[in-house]
């Protein structure tokens, strides 16, 4: 696989690699690795949201914003609290 970079970007990568005491190759591989990991997480979140929306449309089960905020506040306070029950 090859990547063609614009000359200005190529030069910036070289300068950054020098500053980080890494090779331009390492820097580009690391950048691509981080991008792919971030985008995989974003896609998983999007799929989870789509599934949750589909489940809600099919069942009507939900928790209110107040119920969710109350539960999250308890978790933040260090309490081991079960999530609120879903209801119609």
C-alpha positions in Angstrom: 0.0 0.0 0.0 1.4 3.4 -0.9 0.3 6.9 0.2 1.1 9.9 -1.9 1.4 13.0 0.3 1.4 16.6 -0.8 4.9 18.1 -0.5 4.1 20.4 2.4 2.5 17.6 4.4 5.5 15.3 3.6 7.8 18.0 4.9 5.7 18.5 8.1 5.8 14.8 8.8 9.6 14.8 8.4 10.0 17.7 10.8 7.7 16.2 13.4 9.4 12.8 13.1 12.7 14.5 13.7 11.3 16.4 16.8 9.9 13.1 18.2 13.0 11.2 17.4 11.0 8.7 15.3 11.1 7.9 11.6 8.5 9.4 9.3 7.3 5.8 8.6 6.7 5.2 12.3 4.8 8.5 12.7 2.6 7.7 9.7 1.9 4.1 10.9 1.1 5.4 14.4 -1.2 8.1 13.0 -3.1 5.6 10.8 -3.3 3.1 13.7 -4.8 5.8 16.0 -7.2 6.9 13.3 -8.5 3.4 12.6 -9.0 2.6 16.3 -10.9 5.9 16.8 -13.1 5.3 13.7 -13.8 1.7 14.7 -15.0 3.0 18.1 -17.1 5.7 16.5 -18.6 3.1 14.2 -19.4 0.7 17.1 -21.1 3.6 18.9 -23.1 4.4 15.8 -24.2 0.8 15.5 -25.1 0.6 19.2 -27.1 3.8 18.9 -28.9 2.4 15.8 -29.7 -0.8 17.6 -30.9 1.1 20.7 -33.2 3.2 18.5 -34.6 0.2 16.7 -35.2 -1.6 20.0 -37.0 1.5 21.4 -39.1 1.8 18.3 -40.1 -1.9 18.6 -40.8 -2.0 22.3 -41.2 1.5 23.6 -39.0 0.6 26.6 -36.9 3.5 27.9 -35.7 5.4 31.0 -36.3 9.1 31.4 -33.5 11.7 31.4 -34.1 12.3 35.1 -33.9 8.6 35.9 -30.6 8.3 33.9 -29.1 11.4 35.5 -30.0 10.3 38.9 -28.4 6.9 38.3 -25.3 8.5 36.8 -25.0 10.9 39.8 -25.0 7.9 42.1 -22.3 6.1 40.1 -20.2 9.3 40.1 -20.6 9.5 43.9 -19.0 6.0 44.1 -22.2 4.0 44.8 -22.5 0.6 43.1 -26.0 1.2 41.7 -27.9 -0.9 39.2 -29.3 1.0 36.2 -32.9 2.0 36.4 -35.5 -0.4 35.0 -36.8 0.4 31.5 -40.5 1.0 31.2 -43.0 2.1 28.5 
